[in-house]
């Protein structure tokens, strides 16, 4: 972490000719289980990963912010008082969105110069966008001296992505990035954010992330359509069972859902069935982790993938191949797609002593099967966001 901040500070001097004074940095995240449950007020187990994005910079006079991304080797400026969404540098929208959201909340943001540098793999469903948002918020909090607790950092970063970028994500990505903890999974109750807790991820297992290299683009509307389908299903259940005061699918059990199947139609029912059963799998997974039962946890992960594939409909041929191959390799307890889906990456829970051999074998078999060269990463659970003076 300190090394990434130090690298970003040196890059800042190269681009801007002065020393940076403040920093914010935040990790990517991996959803271990709990697929699309966040915006349904459900449950999730996730991990902040030990790959991060750092934002370093300094306050400047005037009305413009100047930001440079070493990852994309591009820079741009924008007025801090009125950021406008751009197509030229899409990464900049996540920075501008945070500035826009803070100013909407009445929080003063001075003009600044900033360097963005990170090693969160892009396009693999590891939430590099959320890491950038949370790192930006942490940097601006340190630079401008305002108070904001980590949960509010997550909420404001989510609002920036929802309302400025135009991606209606739930709270999972930003919350995990802000609240992660080393060697722990974050358990999140998306209805009551202050009821989060942590579960041990023992040193006997590793998280292996396998990027299928299938396209992973959620802002194209597929995610938003799934979200709308779930809300329609919840509304039908609420009408059917008015005494339950149902607001989200989190409030619905399988028997109640089945009673609403005809009214909601096949597509909305299928999406809702995944959410209702996925919440139960998350709770069962937390219990399995508590007793160190990785085999049970892995089985629940495999069941989650099958549900995402067959009921939610957000898998892809490449994701299915990657999961099927992983489950055949010794040392793998479980595998599933992670994140929004429609491409991106799988997460594999693997015995630590077999993780490297597993990664090598999985890459070989996937290449043989698809003729696509994947990216395989071994991760540990890392700490959440930080910010301060350099």
Protein Blocks (a to p, Z undefined) as FASTA:
>chain_A
ZZmmmmmmmmmmmmnopacfbdcdddddddfbhghklmnopacdddddfbdcddddddde
djbdcdddfklopaddddfklccddfklmmlmmmmmmmmmmmmnopacdddddddddfbd
ehklnommmmmmmmmmmmmmmmnopacdfklmmmmmmmmmmmmnopacdfklmmmmmmgc
ehiacdddfklmmlgccddddfkbccddddehiacdfknommmmmmmmmmmmmmmmmmmm
mmnopabfklpcfklmmmmmmmnojmlmmmmmmmmmmmmmmmmmmmmmmnopaklmmmmm
mmmmmmmmmmnopacfklmmmmmmmmmpghiabdcdedjbjiajddddddfklmmmmmmm
mmmmmmmmnopacdddddddddddddddZZ
